[in-house]
C-alpha cells in the first residue's frame, strides 16, 4: 500500500535546475509512478514531496506551500479534479499538471482546467519539459498579475494555457450570499457570518439568489435546496451552465444524494445536513475560503 505522505527528499546533482528552490508535490496512487517521477525531478534539481492518494495530497497542501502540483486524476478518496476544485475554492495560487491515462471530463467545471496535461505513458523528457514551461509561465503570471490566464506568444506552453487557479486577493472581507426561503434560518446564518467578519447578503429563494449572482460577484454561496421558484440544485445547474466559478455550500434538511449520483456535475463544494451547528457551518466556510478569507 502506498504511503499517504512521504517527507521531502533532496539528492545532490550536477545538473542545474531551471528554478533552484522549486518545491513540487507529486500525487499518484501508483507507488511506482510516484517513485519514478520523484527520482526524475530530484535528479533535475527540484525538491519533491510525494502523496499516495488525493486525500494525502490535499493534507500536504495545507501544510506546505508548493510551487507546482503534479497529480493523477483517478485516485482513491479524492480525485485530481476534486483537488483542482479545492485549490480554486481555497484561493491557492498553485499551477497544476494533470498526469493521467485518460482525459478527465472538464465540461462541468470549465474554470478548473490544469496548467498542462501529460498522458501516460510519457517520457522523462516530456515531464521535465512540461514542468519547466509551466513553472516559467507561473513566474510570469506573478510578475504580470494576469489572472486567471497568461498569454505570451514567446513561450510555447505545454498543453492548455496556464491557469493560476486563484482569484486576486484584496484586503477586504470575503463576500458571501446566503440563499434560504426560511427567514429565521437565513437571518441566523447572516448574523453569524457577519459577526465572524464576512460581508454577507441574503436571498429569499433560489430565483432571487440567481438574480443576485448575475448582478454581483461573490466569493461563496450558501444555499438551501428545496425553495420556491428555484431549488438549490437548479441554481447550481445555472451556475455551471453559465461558467460562474463561485464555490457553493449546500446546507439543507435533506441532501439530494440520489440526484448528485445521477448528475455529479451538480455536486457542491461542501454539504451540510440539518441540524448542524454554527461551528460546523463556519468551519466549512473557512475551509473553502481559506485562512485568508476574512
JOUR-V14613 format. One record per residue. N is the residue number from 1. RES is the residue in one small letter. PSI is psi in radians with two decimals (none if undefined). NEAR is the number of other ideal C-beta (glycine too) atoms within 12 Angstrom. D_LAST is the distance of its C-alpha to the last C-alpha in Angstrom with 2 decimals. Layout:
# JOUR-V14613
n->N res->RES psi->PSI near->NEAR d_last->D_LAST
n->N res->RES psi->PSI near->NEAR d_last->D_LAST
This chain:
# JOUR-V14613
n->1 res->x psi->2.35 near->10 d_last->39.58
n->2 res->x psi->2.48 near->26 d_last->37.00
n->3 res->x psi->2.47 near->19 d_last->34.80
n->4 res->x psi->-0.65 near->26 d_last->31.22
n->5 res->x psi->2.23 near->26 d_last->30.06
n->6 res->x psi->2.26 near->23 d_last->32.21
n->7 res->x psi->2.83 near->17 d_last->31.07
n->8 res->x psi->2.58 near->24 d_last->31.44
n->9 res->x psi->2.41 near->21 d_last->34.98
n->10 res->x psi->2.46 near->23 d_last->36.35
n->11 res->x psi->2.35 near->19 d_last->39.95
n->12 res->x psi->2.53 near->10 d_last->41.89
n->13 res->x psi->2.63 near->17 d_last->43.04
n->14 res->x psi->-0.20 near->9 d_last->45.16
n->15 res->x psi->2.17 near->16 d_last->43.41
n->16 res->x psi->2.40 near->13 d_last->40.72
n->17 res->x psi->2.56 near->27 d_last->37.31
n->18 res->x psi->-0.50 near->25 d_last->35.96
n->19 res->x psi->1.69 near->24 d_last->32.74
n->20 res->x psi->-0.74 near->16 d_last->33.55
n->21 res->x psi->0.23 near->15 d_last->30.26
n->22 res->x psi->2.33 near->32 d_last->29.03
n->23 res->x psi->2.07 near->30 d_last->27.58
n->24 res->x psi->2.41 near->49 d_last->28.20
n->25 res->x psi->2.19 near->45 d_last->27.47
n->26 res->x psi->2.15 near->49 d_last->30.35
n->27 res->x psi->2.09 near->52 d_last->29.94
n->28 res->x psi->2.43 near->41 d_last->33.13
n->29 res->x psi->-0.08 near->31 d_last->34.87
n->30 res->x psi->1.92 near->27 d_last->38.21
n->31 res->x psi->-0.54 near->22 d_last->38.71
n->32 res->x psi->-0.73 near->16 d_last->41.36
n->33 res->x psi->-0.72 near->30 d_last->39.09
n->34 res->x psi->-0.80 near->36 d_last->36.37
n->35 res->x psi->-0.81 near->21 d_last->39.08
n->36 res->x psi->-0.82 near->25 d_last->40.65
n->37 res->x psi->-0.74 near->41 d_last->37.49
n->38 res->x psi->-0.70 near->34 d_last->36.28
n->39 res->x psi->-0.74 near->22 d_last->39.75
n->40 res->x psi->-0.79 near->31 d_last->40.03
n->41 res->x psi->-0.66 near->42 d_last->36.68
n->42 res->x psi->-0.73 near->28 d_last->37.37
n->43 res->x psi->-0.50 near->23 d_last->40.81
n->44 res->x psi->-0.05 near->31 d_last->39.26
n->45 res->x psi->0.09 near->27 d_last->37.29
n->46 res->x psi->2.75 near->38 d_last->33.82
n->47 res->x psi->2.29 near->29 d_last->31.91
n->48 res->x psi->2.36 near->39 d_last->31.51
n->49 res->x psi->2.69 near->38 d_last->29.97
n->50 res->x psi->2.61 near->40 d_last->31.09
n->51 res->x psi->2.34 near->46 d_last->29.79
n->52 res->x psi->-0.10 near->34 d_last->32.38
n->53 res->x psi->3.08 near->34 d_last->30.45
n->54 res->x psi->-0.63 near->36 d_last->27.24
n->55 res->x psi->-0.74 near->24 d_last->25.62
n->56 res->x psi->-0.65 near->32 d_last->26.48
n->57 res->x psi->-0.77 near->45 d_last->25.08
n->58 res->x psi->-0.71 near->35 d_last->21.65
n->59 res->x psi->-0.75 near->22 d_last->21.79
n->60 res->x psi->-0.66 near->34 d_last->22.79
n->61 res->x psi->-0.40 near->33 d_last->19.95
n->62 res->x psi->-0.36 near->22 d_last->17.50
n->63 res->x psi->-0.50 near->17 d_last->19.60
n->64 res->x psi->2.48 near->23 d_last->20.83
n->65 res->x psi->1.95 near->19 d_last->19.81
n->66 res->x psi->2.76 near->36 d_last->22.64
n->67 res->x psi->-0.37 near->36 d_last->24.14
n->68 res->x psi->2.50 near->47 d_last->25.62
n->69 res->x psi->2.26 near->45 d_last->25.96
n->70 res->x psi->2.04 near->49 d_last->29.44
n->71 res->x psi->2.50 near->50 d_last->29.56
n->72 res->x psi->2.94 near->42 d_last->32.17
n->73 res->x psi->-0.97 near->36 d_last->31.40
n->74 res->x psi->1.71 near->27 d_last->33.57
n->75 res->x psi->2.69 near->34 d_last->32.35
n->76 res->x psi->2.63 near->23 d_last->32.25
n->77 res->x psi->-1.04 near->20 d_last->29.22
n->78 res->x psi->2.11 near->30 d_last->26.79
n->79 res->x psi->2.97 near->31 d_last->28.29
n->80 res->x psi->-0.71 near->44 d_last->27.56
n->81 res->x psi->-0.71 near->34 d_last->26.31
n->82 res->x psi->-0.67 near->32 d_last->23.92
n->83 res->x psi->-0.78 near->44 d_last->22.65
n->84 res->x psi->-0.72 near->40 d_last->22.10
n->85 res->x psi->-0.76 near->37 d_last->20.21
n->86 res->x psi->-0.68 near->36 d_last->17.85
n->87 res->x psi->-0.79 near->44 d_last->17.46
n->88 res->x psi->-0.83 near->35 d_last->16.65
n->89 res->x psi->-0.56 near->37 d_last->14.20
n->90 res->x psi->0.10 near->33 d_last->12.30
n->91 res->x psi->0.60 near->30 d_last->12.44
n->92 res->x psi->2.20 near->35 d_last->15.00
n->93 res->x psi->1.48 near->32 d_last->17.35
n->94 res->x psi->2.00 near->41 d_last->20.38
n->95 res->x psi->2.56 near->47 d_last->23.82
n->96 res->x psi->2.30 near->51 d_last->25.72
n->97 res->x psi->2.15 near->50 d_last->29.50
n->98 res->x psi->2.06 near->46 d_last->30.75
n->99 res->x psi->1.84 near->44 d_last->34.14
n->100 res->x psi->2.91 near->34 d_last->35.86
n->101 res->x psi->-0.46 near->20 d_last->39.30
n->102 res->x psi->2.64 near->14 d_last->38.58
n->103 res->x psi->2.11 near->20 d_last->36.43
n->104 res->x psi->2.84 near->30 d_last->33.44
n->105 res->x psi->1.82 near->18 d_last->32.93
n->106 res->x psi->-0.10 near->24 d_last->30.11
n->107 res->x psi->-0.53 near->16 d_last->31.16
n->108 res->x psi->-0.36 near->23 d_last->28.84
n->109 res->x psi->1.16 near->38 d_last->25.78
n->110 res->x psi->-0.28 near->23 d_last->26.75
n->111 res->x psi->-0.04 near->30 d_last->23.34
n->112 res->x psi->0.46 near->39 d_last->23.36
n->113 res->x psi->2.45 near->35 d_last->26.57
n->114 res->x psi->2.98 near->43 d_last->26.90
n->115 res->x psi->-0.63 near->41 d_last->27.87
n->116 res->x psi->2.82 near->38 d_last->31.41
n->117 res->x psi->2.47 near->32 d_last->33.69
n->118 res->x psi->2.24 near->38 d_last->36.40
n->119 res->x psi->2.21 near->22 d_last->38.98
n->120 res->x psi->2.46 near->24 d_last->40.80
n->121 res->x psi->2.42 near->15 d_last->43.23
n->122 res->x psi->2.84 near->27 d_last->42.14
n->123 res->x psi->2.90 near->16 d_last->43.74
n->124 res->x psi->-0.75 near->18 d_last->42.61
n->125 res->x psi->-0.68 near->14 d_last->42.96
n->126 res->x psi->-0.75 near->23 d_last->40.77
n->127 res->x psi->-0.69 near->37 d_last->37.82
n->128 res->x psi->-0.72 near->29 d_last->38.08
n->129 res->x psi->-0.71 near->24 d_last->38.40
n->130 res->x psi->-0.77 near->39 d_last->35.47
n->131 res->x psi->-0.81 near->41 d_last->33.20
n->132 res->x psi->-0.79 near->33 d_last->34.38
n->133 res->x psi->-0.67 near->33 d_last->33.81
n->134 res->x psi->-0.75 near->44 d_last->30.34
n->135 res->x psi->-0.66 near->41 d_last->29.19
n->136 res->x psi->-0.75 near->30 d_last->30.91
n->137 res->x psi->-0.66 near->39 d_last->29.15
n->138 res->x psi->-0.70 near->40 d_last->25.71
n->139 res->x psi->-0.74 near->24 d_last->26.60
n->140 res->x psi->-0.53 near->24 d_last->27.65
n->141 res->x psi->-0.71 near->31 d_last->24.46
n->142 res->x psi->-0.72 near->21 d_last->22.47
n->143 res->x psi->-0.66 near->13 d_last->25.13
n->144 res->x psi->-0.18 near->17 d_last->25.37
n->145 res->x psi->0.63 near->15 d_last->21.78
n->146 res->x psi->1.80 near->19 d_last->23.44
n->147 res->x psi->2.42 near->21 d_last->21.00
n->148 res->x psi->0.14 near->27 d_last->21.69
n->149 res->x psi->2.49 near->21 d_last->25.42
n->150 res->x psi->2.38 near->29 d_last->27.69
n->151 res->x psi->2.00 near->16 d_last->31.20
n->152 res->x psi->1.88 near->20 d_last->33.62
n->153 res->x psi->-0.28 near->8 d_last->37.29
n->154 res->x psi->-0.14 near->11 d_last->38.20
n->155 res->x psi->1.99 near->22 d_last->36.32
n->156 res->x psi->1.45 near->17 d_last->37.94
n->157 res->x psi->2.52 near->31 d_last->34.87
n->158 res->x psi->2.42 near->31 d_last->35.73
n->159 res->x psi->-2.51 near->30 d_last->34.97
n->160 res->x psi->2.81 near->29 d_last->32.33
n->161 res->x psi->2.68 near->27 d_last->30.51
n->162 res->x psi->2.29 near->39 d_last->27.58
n->163 res->x psi->2.31 near->39 d_last->24.19
n->164 res->x psi->-0.19 near->37 d_last->21.07
n->165 res->x psi->0.54 near->36 d_last->19.27
n->166 res->x psi->2.40 near->31 d_last->15.88
n->167 res->x psi->2.56 near->32 d_last->14.53
n->168 res->x psi->2.37 near->18 d_last->14.01
n->169 res->x psi->2.39 near->22 d_last->10.58
n->170 res->x psi->2.62 near->14 d_last->10.26
n->171 res->x psi->1.09 near->8 d_last->8.57
n->172 res->x psi->2.70 near->16 d_last->7.25
n->173 res->x psi->2.59 near->23 d_last->4.70
n->174 res->x psi->2.55 near->37 d_last->5.88
n->175 res->x psi->2.14 near->30 d_last->9.28
n->176 res->x psi->2.39 near->43 d_last->11.06
n->177 res->x psi->2.15 near->42 d_last->14.84
n->178 res->x psi->2.13 near->42 d_last->16.62
n->179 res->x psi->1.99 near->50 d_last->20.30
n->180 res->x psi->2.39 near->38 d_last->22.83
n->181 res->x psi->-0.16 near->28 d_last->26.30
n->182 res->x psi->2.00 near->25 d_last->26.24
n->183 res->x psi->-0.71 near->16 d_last->25.20
n->184 res->x psi->-0.81 near->12 d_last->24.58
n->185 res->x psi->-0.74 near->29 d_last->22.36
n->186 res->x psi->-0.77 near->29 d_last->20.43
n->187 res->x psi->-0.67 near->17 d_last->19.95
n->188 res->x psi->-0.84 near->25 d_last->19.03
n->189 res->x psi->-0.73 near->40 d_last->16.20
n->190 res->x psi->-0.90 near->29 d_last->15.06
n->191 res->x psi->-0.70 near->18 d_last->15.23
n->192 res->x psi->-0.76 near->26 d_last->13.65
n->193 res->x psi->-0.68 near->36 d_last->10.44
n->194 res->x psi->-0.68 near->23 d_last->10.49
n->195 res->x psi->-0.39 near->15 d_last->11.20
n->196 res->x psi->0.00 near->24 d_last->8.18
n->197 res->x psi->0.07 near->20 d_last->6.09
n->198 res->x psi->2.71 near->31 d_last->6.18
n->199 res->x psi->2.09 near->25 d_last->9.00
n->200 res->x psi->2.36 near->31 d_last->11.83
n->201 res->x psi->2.77 near->30 d_last->15.38
n->202 res->x psi->2.79 near->33 d_last->18.21
n->203 res->x psi->2.48 near->37 d_last->21.56
n->204 res->x psi->-0.21 near->28 d_last->24.67
n->205 res->x psi->3.13 near->29 d_last->25.96
n->206 res->x psi->-0.66 near->35 d_last->25.79
n->207 res->x psi->-0.75 near->23 d_last->27.67
n->208 res->x psi->-0.64 near->27 d_last->25.40
n->209 res->x psi->-0.74 near->42 d_last->22.37
n->210 res->x psi->-0.70 near->33 d_last->24.23
n->211 res->x psi->-0.76 near->20 d_last->25.08
n->212 res->x psi->-0.68 near->30 d_last->21.48
n->213 res->x psi->-0.42 near->32 d_last->20.56
n->214 res->x psi->-0.26 near->19 d_last->23.47
n->215 res->x psi->-0.66 near->14 d_last->22.49
n->216 res->x psi->2.82 near->19 d_last->18.73
n->217 res->x psi->2.33 near->22 d_last->16.16
n->218 res->x psi->2.70 near->36 d_last->13.46
n->219 res->x psi->-0.33 near->41 d_last->11.04
n->220 res->x psi->2.53 near->44 d_last->12.32
n->221 res->x psi->2.31 near->45 d_last->15.36
n->222 res->x psi->2.09 near->48 d_last->16.35
n->223 res->x psi->2.51 near->53 d_last->20.10
n->224 res->x psi->3.01 near->44 d_last->23.25
n->225 res->x psi->-1.10 near->38 d_last->26.33
n->226 res->x psi->1.87 near->27 d_last->29.43
n->227 res->x psi->2.71 near->30 d_last->29.05
n->228 res->x psi->2.68 near->19 d_last->31.60
n->229 res->x psi->-0.74 near->19 d_last->32.29
n->230 res->x psi->2.22 near->29 d_last->29.92
n->231 res->x psi->2.94 near->29 d_last->28.69
n->232 res->x psi->-0.70 near->45 d_last->25.40
n->233 res->x psi->-0.76 near->34 d_last->27.46
n->234 res->x psi->-0.67 near->28 d_last->28.98
n->235 res->x psi->-0.73 near->40 d_last->25.70
n->236 res->x psi->-0.71 near->41 d_last->24.48
n->237 res->x psi->-0.69 near->26 d_last->27.89
n->238 res->x psi->-0.67 near->26 d_last->27.49
n->239 res->x psi->-0.80 near->37 d_last->24.14
n->240 res->x psi->-0.77 near->28 d_last->25.90
n->241 res->x psi->-0.59 near->17 d_last->28.97
n->242 res->x psi->0.04 near->16 d_last->27.13
n->243 res->x psi->0.60 near->16 d_last->25.23
n->244 res->x psi->1.97 near->27 d_last->21.85
n->245 res->x psi->0.50 near->31 d_last->19.54
n->246 res->x psi->2.33 near->39 d_last->16.61
n->247 res->x psi->2.66 near->39 d_last->15.94
n->248 res->x psi->2.34 near->44 d_last->17.31
n->249 res->x psi->2.17 near->43 d_last->17.31
n->250 res->x psi->2.05 near->41 d_last->20.70
n->251 res->x psi->1.84 near->42 d_last->20.85
n->252 res->x psi->2.96 near->34 d_last->24.50
n->253 res->x psi->-0.60 near->21 d_last->27.63
n->254 res->x psi->1.93 near->20 d_last->29.48
n->255 res->x psi->2.34 near->27 d_last->28.03
n->256 res->x psi->1.17 near->27 d_last->30.40
n->257 res->x psi->-0.59 near->19 d_last->31.12
n->258 res->x psi->-0.70 near->12 d_last->34.53
n->259 res->x psi->-0.67 near->24 d_last->33.11
n->260 res->x psi->-0.64 near->20 d_last->30.56
n->261 res->x psi->-0.63 near->12 d_last->33.57
n->262 res->x psi->-0.58 near->12 d_last->35.49
n->263 res->x psi->1.32 near->18 d_last->32.72
n->264 res->x psi->-0.34 near->21 d_last->30.27
n->265 res->x psi->-0.18 near->24 d_last->28.56
n->266 res->x psi->-0.08 near->32 d_last->27.08
n->267 res->x psi->2.18 near->30 d_last->25.31
n->268 res->x psi->3.07 near->40 d_last->21.59
n->269 res->x psi->-0.43 near->35 d_last->18.90
n->270 res->x psi->2.73 near->33 d_last->18.80
n->271 res->x psi->2.43 near->31 d_last->21.12
n->272 res->x psi->2.33 near->34 d_last->21.32
n->273 res->x psi->2.23 near->20 d_last->24.67
n->274 res->x psi->2.57 near->22 d_last->25.17
n->275 res->x psi->2.43 near->14 d_last->25.45
n->276 res->x psi->2.77 near->26 d_last->22.14
n->277 res->x psi->2.84 near->14 d_last->20.17
n->278 res->x psi->-0.53 near->21 d_last->16.83
n->279 res->x psi->-0.74 near->13 d_last->15.92
n->280 res->x psi->-0.73 near->21 d_last->17.07
n->281 res->x psi->-0.80 near->35 d_last->15.09
n->282 res->x psi->-0.65 near->30 d_last->11.76
n->283 res->x psi->-0.75 near->18 d_last->12.84
n->284 res->x psi->-0.73 near->31 d_last->13.74
n->285 res->x psi->-0.82 near->42 d_last->10.49
n->286 res->x psi->-0.63 near->29 d_last->8.74
n->287 res->x psi->-0.63 near->24 d_last->11.95
n->288 res->x psi->-0.77 near->37 d_last->11.84
n->289 res->x psi->-0.34 near->40 d_last->8.44
n->290 res->x psi->2.98 near->27 d_last->8.69
n->291 res->x psi->-0.39 near->15 d_last->7.38
n->292 res->x psi->0.29 near->22 d_last->5.51
n->293 res->x psi->-0.48 near->31 d_last->3.80
n->294 res->x psi->none near->23 d_last->0.00
